[in-house]
Amino acid sequence: MISNLILILAAAAVITATVGCSKGNSGEATDNIGQNQTANQDTGQQNKDGQIGNNGMEPANDGAAKSPLAEQPADDTAGSESLFVDIPVHDGISEIKMTIDGKEVTARFESLAPFEPFGLYVPSVLERYDMEDGVEFEYDTRNLITIGPFSQFAVKEADLKKTYEALVPFAEYIGSQPEGGDNPAILTDFFAFEHEGTRYGIRFRYGKDDAATAVPRFLETIRTLKLVTETK
């Protein structure tokens, strides 16, 4: 009788222990489920926030996504280079060497007097053309340089636009103008400078197809501008 009671109590103890362990494991599992739900909610909120930022509703990466155009620097080179500063008086040298079209050529000094108080070194690829009221230098007939009071060109400075990109850096460049309507065969570029109260101009006139050759030749030529005092 006592032995049977002992066996019954032992069995009850085993059952109680088993139930307690199961209950403890169930509680831990419940806690883990709660933690996982909280973590998932946090992750979901973070993903949602990230998507909002990427859609532009909230700044992402401290607003790093900006238009590249807004950060382009201003063009500080426009008009910053002078073709001639304080035009020097001609020193009497009649010829110099000049690089034209990648080759060294001889340039002779040509005076514009008595029409204008200037002269310049003209490379051998250009020819002098004397007119009743002035002098021009040209090649292939239609490509030429003219120097004189700006008023003689019969153009308004306000109508000229700085459309020739390679000339924009030069302070004396004031603009270009085509000749011949919407499909011009002839182009003109204008430069201006002051001397003793008079506004002088320089005009490049050249065929559209000759621009790549004419403009560099003409630029090298007018860089040599000098003052002259003699009359012709």
KEMARRO-608329 format. One record per residue (C-alpha): residue number from 1; residue in three letters; y, x, z. Coordinates in pm, 1 decimal, decimal comma, always signed. Last residue first. Layout:
R   resi   resn          y          x          z
R    NUM    Ala          Y          X          Z
...
This chain:
R   resi   resn          y          x          z
R    232    Lys   +10841,9    +5190,4    -9731,9
R    231    Thr   +11004,6    +5199,8    -9391,9
R    230    Glu   +10911,3    +5430,6    -9108,5
R    229    Thr   +10883,2    +5315,3    -8747,4
R    228    Val   +10512,1    +5240,8    -8716,8
R    227    Leu   +10321,4    +5084,0    -8429,9
R    226    Lys    +9942,5    +5118,9    -8432,2
R    225    Leu    +9641,1    +4887,3    -8475,7
R    224    Thr    +9307,3    +5074,1    -8457,9
R    223    Arg    +9116,3    +4785,0    -8298,2
R    222    Ile    +9208,6    +4585,9    -8610,0
R    221    Thr    +8958,7    +4782,2    -8819,0
R    220    Glu    +8660,0    +4770,4    -8586,8
R    219    Leu    +8701,6    +4393,6    -8558,4
R    218    Phe    +8725,6    +4351,4    -8936,2
R    217    Arg    +8401,0    +4532,7    -9002,5
R    216    Pro    +8219,0    +4341,5    -8725,5
R    215    Val    +8348,6    +4008,5    -8866,1
R    214    Ala    +8270,4    +4079,5    -9232,6
R    213    Thr    +7904,4    +4175,7    -9207,6
R    212    Ala    +7749,7    +3891,2    -9007,2
R    211    Ala    +8009,5    +3647,7    -9144,2
R    210    Asp    +7931,5    +3705,2    -9513,2
R    209    Asp    +7734,6    +3383,8    -9571,2
R    208    Lys    +8025,2    +3172,8    -9445,2
R    207    Gly    +8261,5    +3354,4    -9676,5
R    206    Tyr    +8544,0    +3534,7    -9504,2
R    205    Arg    +8899,1    +3501,5    -9371,6
R    204    Phe    +8997,4    +3695,4    -9061,0
R    203    Arg    +9353,0    +3620,7    -8954,2
R    202    Ile    +9576,3    +3830,3    -8732,7
R    201    Gly    +9882,3    +3678,2    -8573,5
R    200    Tyr   +10215,4    +3788,3    -8438,9
R    199    Arg   +10432,2    +3616,6    -8181,8
R    198    Thr   +10774,8    +3778,2    -8179,0
R    197    Gly   +10965,4    +3868,8    -7861,8
R    196    Glu   +10931,5    +4242,6    -7897,1
R    195    His   +10559,6    +4223,7    -7973,8
R    194    Glu   +10332,8    +3938,3    -7865,6
R    193    Phe    +9968,5    +3885,6    -7963,7
R    192    Ala    +9755,6    +3636,7    -8157,7
R    191    Phe    +9406,3    +3627,4    -8307,8
R    190    Phe    +9270,3    +3374,5    -8558,7
R    189    Asp    +8928,0    +3329,2    -8717,3
R    188    Thr    +8874,4    +3171,8    -9060,4
R    187    Leu    +8562,4    +3040,8    -9232,4
R    186    Ile    +8500,5    +2974,9    -9603,0
R    185    Ala    +8211,7    +2781,2    -9759,7
R    184    Pro    +8271,5    +2482,8    -9536,5
R    183    Asn    +8027,7    +2192,8    -9514,4
R    182    Asp    +8228,2    +1932,7    -9321,3
R    181    Gly    +8556,0    +2007,1    -9494,6
R    180    Gly    +8641,4    +2311,9    -9704,8
R    179    Glu    +8804,6    +2569,1    -9479,6
R    178    Pro    +8670,4    +2619,7    -9130,9
R    177    Gln    +8890,9    +2690,2    -8828,8
R    176    Ser    +8856,0    +2944,6    -8553,1
R    175    Gly    +9019,8    +3007,7    -8217,1
R    174    Ile    +9264,4    +3195,8    -8000,0
R    173    Tyr    +9114,1    +3543,6    -7993,3
R    172    Glu    +9361,4    +3789,3    -7836,6
R    171    Ala    +9184,2    +3803,4    -7500,6
R    170    Phe    +8850,8    +3896,8    -7655,6
R    169    Pro    +8540,0    +3764,5    -7477,4
R    168    Val    +8527,8    +3455,6    -7706,9
R    167    Leu    +8477,7    +3658,6    -8027,0
R    166    Ala    +8097,1    +3670,5    -8027,0
R    165    Glu    +8080,8    +3297,3    -7948,8
R    164    Tyr    +8278,1    +3186,2    -8254,7
R    163    Thr    +8380,3    +2829,2    -8162,7
R    162    Lys    +8702,2    +2899,7    -7979,2
R    161    Lys    +8884,1    +2595,2    -8114,3
R    160    Leu    +9207,2    +2584,2    -8313,4
R    159    Asp    +9414,9    +2267,0    -8332,4
R    158    Ala    +9642,5    +2365,9    -8042,1
R    157    Glu    +9725,2    +2691,4    -8222,6
R    156    Lys    +9871,2    +2494,1    -8507,8
R    155    Val    +9808,5    +2634,6    -8854,0
R    154    Ala   +10050,9    +2732,0    -9131,2
R    153    Phe    +9943,6    +3098,3    -9129,6
R    152    Gln   +10299,7    +3225,5    -9172,2
R    151    Ser   +10398,9    +3105,7    -8825,8
R    150    Phe   +10179,1    +3370,9    -8665,3
R    149    Pro   +10410,6    +3647,7    -8784,7
R    148    Gly   +10194,9    +3890,6    -8983,2
R    147    Ile    +9850,3    +4044,9    -9027,5
R    146    Thr    +9593,5    +3935,4    -9289,7
R    145    Ile    +9235,1    +4057,7    -9306,2
R    144    Leu    +9009,5    +3971,4    -9601,5
R    143    Asn    +8673,9    +3853,3    -9733,3
R    142    Arg    +8720,1    +3645,9   -10052,1
R    141    Thr    +8770,6    +3935,3   -10295,0
R    140    Asp    +8441,1    +4118,1   -10234,1
R    139    Tyr    +8626,4    +4337,8    -9986,7
R    138    Glu    +8971,4    +4290,4    -9839,7
R    137    Phe    +9283,3    +4428,1    -9678,3
R    136    Glu    +9605,2    +4228,7    -9699,9
R    135    Val    +9969,2    +4334,5    -9730,5
R    134    Gly   +10292,1    +4137,7    -9718,3
R    133    Asp   +10553,8    +3921,2    -9883,2
R    132    Glu   +10527,3    +4004,9   -10252,7
R    131    Met   +10159,9    +4099,9   -10225,1
R    130    Asp    +9981,4    +4432,2   -10194,1
R    129    Tyr    +9599,7    +4434,9   -10168,2
R    128    Arg    +9441,9    +4730,7    -9990,4
R    127    Glu    +9067,9    +4778,8   -10025,2
R    126    Leu    +8801,8    +4773,7    -9754,2
R    125    Val    +8470,4    +4969,2    -9748,1
R    124    Ser    +8670,9    +5293,8    -9716,9
R    123    Pro    +8772,6    +5205,9    -9363,1
R    122    Val    +9134,0    +5103,2    -9291,7
R    121    Tyr    +9317,7    +5270,5    -9005,5
R    120    Leu    +9606,3    +5054,1    -8896,3
R    119    Gly    +9979,5    +5004,9    -8942,0
R    118    Phe   +10243,6    +4800,4    -8770,4
R    117    Pro   +10614,1    +4716,2    -8780,7
R    116    Glu   +10560,5    +4433,2    -9031,8
R    115    Phe   +10695,9    +4373,6    -9384,0
R    114    Pro   +10857,2    +4714,4    -9436,4
R    113    Ala   +10609,7    +4840,6    -9337,4
R    112    Leu   +10240,7    +4744,4    -9326,5
R    111    Ser   +10131,8    +5109,2    -9301,2
R    110    Glu    +9781,0    +5218,5    -9398,0
R    109    Phe    +9600,0    +5499,1    -9218,8
R    108    Arg    +9279,7    +5608,3    -9389,1
R    107    Ala    +8929,6    +5543,8    -9257,9
R    106    Thr    +8641,0    +5773,6    -9355,4
R    105    Val    +8290,6    +5642,5    -9299,0
R    104    Glu    +8017,2    +5693,0    -9040,7
R    103    Lys    +7731,4    +5447,4    -9088,9
R    102    Gly    +7596,2    +5165,3    -8872,7
R    101    Asp    +7767,1    +4896,3    -9079,5
R    100    Ile    +8098,6    +5072,1    -9012,5
R     99    Thr    +8141,7    +5367,7    -8779,3
R     98    Met    +8487,7    +5522,1    -8813,1
R     97    Lys    +8612,0    +5872,1    -8889,4
R     96    Ile    +8987,0    +5931,2    -8894,7
R     95    Glu    +9254,3    +5984,0    -9158,6
R     94    Ser    +9634,1    +6015,8    -9181,9
R     93    Ile    +9717,8    +6142,2    -8833,6
R     92    Gly   +10092,0    +6089,4    -8785,6
R     91    Asp   +10082,7    +5982,9    -8421,2
R     90    His   +10116,8    +5611,0    -8486,8
R     89    Val   +10291,1    +5452,4    -8189,8
R     88    Pro   +10056,0    +5295,0    -7938,9
R     87    Ile    +9990,7    +4919,9    -7899,4
R     86    Asp   +10017,3    +4850,1    -7527,1
R     85    Val    +9662,5    +4713,9    -7504,5
R     84    Phe    +9450,0    +4657,1    -7814,9
R     83    Leu    +9132,2    +4454,9    -7861,7
R     82    Ser    +9161,3    +4328,2    -7507,1
R     81    Glu    +8856,0    +4223,4    -7308,0
R     80    Ser    +8855,0    +3951,2    -7038,9
R     79    Gly    +8923,7    +3651,0    -7261,8
R     78    Ala    +8601,8    +3475,6    -7157,7
R     77    Thr    +8388,1    +3714,8    -6951,9
R     76    Asp    +8401,7    +3518,4    -6624,3
R     75    Asp    +8186,5    +3235,8    -6757,3
R     74    Ala    +8132,3    +3030,5    -6443,4
R     73    Pro    +7804,6    +3082,9    -6262,4
R     72    Gln    +7513,2    +2841,1    -6323,8
R     71    Glu    +7402,8    +2680,4    -5999,5
R     70    Ala    +7470,3    +2319,3    -6093,9
R     69    Leu    +7285,2    +2371,5    -6419,2
R     68    Pro    +6967,9    +2465,5    -6231,5
R     67    Ser    +6957,4    +2109,8    -6088,7
R     66    Lys    +6836,1    +2121,7    -5732,1
R     65    Ala    +6496,4    +2099,2    -5560,8
R     64    Ala    +6548,5    +2309,2    -5246,8
R     63    Gly    +6663,8    +2012,4    -5037,7
R     62    Asp    +6540,6    +2157,0    -4708,2
R     61    Asn    +6186,1    +2189,7    -4840,0
R     60    Ala    +6169,6    +1813,6    -4901,3
R     59    Pro    +6469,5    +1588,7    -4847,7
R     58    Glu    +6377,3    +1221,2    -4790,2
R     57    Met    +6365,9     +951,2    -5052,7
R     56    Gly    +6313,8    +1218,7    -5320,0
R     55    Asn    +5962,4    +1119,5    -5413,6
R     54    Asn    +5838,4    +1445,8    -5268,7
R     53    Gly    +5987,2    +1359,1    -4929,3
R     52    Ile    +5828,2    +1014,8    -4931,5
R     51    Gln    +5493,7    +1165,8    -5025,0
R     50    Gly    +5513,3    +1413,5    -4739,5
R     49    Asp    +5598,6    +1138,6    -4493,7
R     48    Lys    +5297,4     +938,5    -4608,8
R     47    Asn    +5073,5    +1241,5    -4574,9
R     46    Gln    +5206,5    +1303,5    -4224,3
R     45    Gln    +5158,0     +935,9    -4134,3
R     44    Gly    +4801,2     +947,3    -4260,6
R     43    Thr    +4732,0    +1260,7    -4061,2
R     42    Asp    +4869,2    +1101,9    -3745,0
R     41    Gln    +4665,4     +783,2    -3803,3
R     40    Asn    +4352,6     +989,8    -3864,8
R     39    Ala    +4409,0    +1182,6    -3545,5
R     38    Thr    +4452,2     +860,0    -3344,4
R     37    Gln    +4134,5     +709,9    -3495,7
R     36    Asn    +3944,7    +1029,7    -3423,6
R     35    Gln    +4060,2    +1025,1    -3061,5
R     34    Gly    +3952,0     +665,8    -3017,4
R     33    Ile    +3611,0     +735,1    -3169,8
R     32    Asn    +3570,5    +1036,8    -2942,7
R     31    Asp    +3643,9     +824,8    -2634,4
R     30    Thr    +3386,5     +564,6    -2737,3
R     29    Ala    +3128,6     +837,4    -2794,9
R     28    Glu    +3199,3     +978,7    -2451,3
R     27    Gly    +3160,4     +635,7    -2297,7
R     26    Ser    +2828,9     +579,3    -2476,9
R     25    Asn    +2701,4     +914,5    -2355,0
R     24    Gly    +2786,0     +821,4    -1995,6
R     23    Lys    +2617,0     +479,7    -2025,2
R     22    Ser    +2303,4     +634,1    -2166,1
R     21    Cys    +2290,4     +887,2    -1882,7
R     20    Gly    +2335,0     +614,7    -1623,1
R     19    Val    +2059,6     +398,8    -1778,2
R     18    Thr    +1816,4     +691,5    -1772,7
R     17    Ala    +1895,3     +773,4    -1411,3
R     16    Thr    +1842,2     +410,7    -1303,6
R     15    Ile    +1510,6     +391,8    -1492,2
R     14    Val    +1384,0     +713,4    -1326,8
R     13    Ala    +1484,4     +590,0     -980,8
R     12    Ala    +1309,3     +260,0    -1037,6
R     11    Ala     +990,7     +442,9    -1133,6
R     10    Ala    +1005,4     +651,8     -818,6
R      9    Leu    +1059,5     +340,9     -603,3
R      8    Ile     +757,6     +165,8     -758,1
R      7    Leu     +534,6     +472,6     -712,9
R      6    Ile     +632,7     +505,2     -348,1
R      5    Leu     +559,2     +138,4     -290,4
R      4    Asn     +211,5     +175,5     -445,7
R      3    Ser     +134,6     +472,5     -219,4
R      2    Ile     +242,0     +278,4      +87,1
R      1    Met       +0,0       +0,0       +0,0
